[in-house]
């Protein structure tokens, strides 16, 4: 064999070896990638129900990412959506018993925490502001009891402070002079005439004290000294020196200051928390560091249409008359004690818009959604009027995982009218738009190779979607480039809500 032939044979053998090695390398890479990346399956695709978890010996239905519960995978691996391992869903976790089970390891990793349902009452304090006003129940009027003339005023200006028994004015009363003279003359004549004359002095308007002064002194007192019936402030002065007064004429209006009113603004939403008799503490900027105590006297039956507030009339003790009308005061109202009621952490209550739901932890480690009727909320606690009993455990943190599992298994939908609940949730689900190629059309699903969808934080992938409620348009066929819109269903799957061709390749779909 010549050297030339030997060289050709050597080169041919090297080329064969390189081709075989490259093929083996490519096959190995493909096998490794296929093993590393789990296959995405749709809601209608078959799942690995015959898989058994070697760690627990339990049958595995499928694997999924708890953060994207609508996507199911037929083998374990790393989630394509999040930096975490896929979680198995076991056959005994199907939720047919109205409960959902979650692996203890997943519960620990995601920080699921429970809290006990306890009996108690919410102690809330309502803060409000108001203005100080006269206590109208401490109002006193000083009137003239007979015709006369004002000779002297001892208190001459409004808003002067007066003491109980302090002289206010001297009035000369001519009618009293004649009555007193008749009494003194009759007393010298006989007791019967004296009694009749004493009665005439009473009819003239003299008080019992004034009559006793006449009897004791035996002299005529033509002037009447009017005194203050209470300690307070002269709110109104209606008389001047030299004026003629008649019986019933108002001379002074005096308000006591031992107590005052504070008219506080109570929001309409908090009106049920305030009742007459509720204790109150008040503070005024004029007296820093001082606290005034009182109680709610009445809730005025009128709402301010501009501020939507009620007025609470609060009666405060006013030592030394420090609070005066017109001052502003900040009041703290403590509602009357209510009977004990069930309380749960407010974070445990999931508001769906139409109802309130909590997840109750059972002794077998599962979670069941329970619809509850809630009441007031304060200090991180919420009242429960129905649906729970004392001693039960409710999920207080990590509800998003339990809720996603329950939605995936249809547990939430089975709590009430499934159709109404599903319709409400579907209407509330946000829409996501994408672009891709039709790979396969099945009776109940369509498989698309779509581009990245930023609103869902999805990368490019091939996955099935549920068909639109009205079916596919006639011009959609395998191989078409399409633009589409999807929404998440209450079960966690994604459904096409609209799909249209993105190119002119519609001929293959005309006969569909």
Secondary structure, 3 states (H helix, E strand, C coil): CCHHHHHHHHHHHHHHHHHHHHHHHHHHHHHHHHHHCCCEECCCCCCCCCEECCCCCCEEEEEEECCEEEEEECCCCECCCCCCECEEEEHHHCCCCCCEECCHHHHHHCCCEEEECEEECCCCEEEEEEEEECCHHHEEEEECCCCEEEEEECCCCCCCEECCCCEEEEEECHHHHHHHHHHHHHHHHCHHHHHHHHHHHHHCCCCHHHHHHHHHHCCCCCEEEEECCCCEEEEEECCCCCCEECCCCEEEEEEECCEEEEEEEEEHHHHHHCCCCCEEEEEEHHHCCCCEEEEEEEEEEEEECCCCEEEEEEEEECHHHCCCCCCEEEEEEECCCCCCEEEEEHHHCEECCCCEEEEEECCCCEEEEEEEEEEEEECCEEEEEECCCCCCEEEEECHHHHHHHHHHHCCCHHHCCHHHHHHHHHHHCCEEEEEEEEEEECCCEEEEEECCEHHHCECCEEEEEECCCCCCCCCCCCCCEEEEEEEECCCCCEEEEEEEECCCCCHHHCCC
